[in-house]
Amino acid sequence: MYIAGVSVRRVEDITEALWGSKVSPVTISALKKKARVHIED
């Protein structure tokens, strides 16, 4: 979602709606970095 242009705040809202808890901005950023490596290859 983040790579597609969805804001960190919106990702927090979506994870809360789906799983009942928010994912922290730090976690979202860390996951984004990991995903970006795979996408840029």
Backbone bond lengths (Angstrom), bond angles and torsions (degrees), N, CA, C in turn:
res aa  C-N    CA-C-N  psi(-1)  N-CA   C-N-CA  omega(-1)  CA-C   N-CA-C  phi
1 M - - - 1.450 - - 1.521 111.17 -
2 Y 1.310 116.59 -43.71 1.462 120.04 -177.03 1.521 110.62 -62.79
3 I 1.312 116.89 -45.26 1.465 120.56 -178.90 1.521 111.24 -64.27
4 A 1.329 116.77 -28.31 1.461 120.92 178.28 1.525 112.03 -78.66
5 G 1.329 117.29 0.67 1.456 120.83 175.96 1.516 115.34 102.21
6 V 1.321 117.00 7.47 1.456 120.40 177.75 1.524 107.46 -79.18
7 S 1.324 118.01 133.48 1.460 121.61 -177.65 1.524 112.01 -68.06
8 V 1.329 115.21 157.79 1.462 120.71 177.83 1.525 109.79 -57.18
9 R 1.307 116.93 -42.25 1.472 121.24 179.81 1.523 110.73 -60.00
10 R 1.304 117.18 -42.41 1.471 121.27 179.84 1.528 110.36 -68.31
11 V 1.336 117.31 -38.01 1.469 120.06 176.56 1.527 109.37 -61.40
12 E 1.330 117.10 -40.91 1.469 120.62 176.15 1.529 110.73 -58.12
13 D 1.313 116.29 -46.84 1.469 120.95 -179.81 1.527 111.76 -62.59
14 I 1.320 116.40 -41.41 1.469 120.80 -178.85 1.521 110.71 -66.73
15 T 1.343 117.52 -43.58 1.469 119.18 179.43 1.526 110.84 -65.06
16 E 1.319 117.11 -35.51 1.463 119.57 177.48 1.533 110.56 -65.58
17 A 1.316 116.44 -41.58 1.466 119.98 178.98 1.524 111.81 -65.85
18 L 1.332 116.98 -38.83 1.464 120.77 -177.38 1.519 113.03 -78.65
19 W 1.332 116.73 -43.55 1.462 120.46 -170.88 1.513 114.61 -114.56
20 G 1.333 117.70 -4.67 1.450 120.04 178.71 1.519 114.57 83.90
21 S 1.329 117.51 2.47 1.462 120.74 175.91 1.517 109.11 -148.74
22 K 1.337 114.51 152.11 1.459 119.61 -178.72 1.525 110.62 -85.75
23 V 1.308 116.03 152.43 1.457 122.94 171.52 1.526 105.74 -99.56
24 S 1.315 116.77 133.26 1.462 120.33 -175.63 1.530 111.41 -66.74
25 P 1.328 116.55 154.62 1.467 120.21 176.19 1.526 112.43 -57.28
26 V 1.326 117.14 -35.08 1.468 120.99 178.38 1.527 110.26 -63.52
27 T 1.320 116.57 -43.54 1.465 120.75 178.59 1.517 110.92 -65.45
28 I 1.310 117.25 -42.08 1.465 121.14 178.83 1.528 110.06 -60.68
29 S 1.319 117.24 -43.72 1.461 121.14 179.73 1.524 111.00 -64.64
30 A 1.311 117.47 -41.23 1.466 120.99 179.26 1.525 110.81 -64.11
31 L 1.326 116.98 -42.67 1.465 120.67 178.14 1.522 111.14 -65.88
32 K 1.333 116.31 -37.54 1.462 120.84 178.12 1.523 110.34 -60.86
33 K 1.332 116.71 -43.87 1.469 120.60 179.61 1.523 111.07 -61.84
34 K 1.330 116.82 -42.89 1.469 120.64 179.05 1.528 111.07 -64.78
35 A 1.316 117.28 -42.24 1.461 121.03 -178.94 1.522 110.88 -67.64
36 R 1.322 116.73 -40.21 1.466 121.16 -177.80 1.529 111.45 -59.76
37 V 1.319 117.07 -38.18 1.464 121.32 178.62 1.529 110.24 -58.85
38 H 1.317 116.87 -42.31 1.466 120.83 -179.40 1.517 112.71 -72.80
39 I 1.313 116.90 -33.46 1.463 121.18 -178.78 1.521 111.34 -74.91
40 E 1.328 116.60 -36.88 1.462 120.35 -177.33 1.523 113.27 -77.38
41 D 1.333 117.94 -14.61 1.481 120.95 179.42 1.494 112.43 -67.63
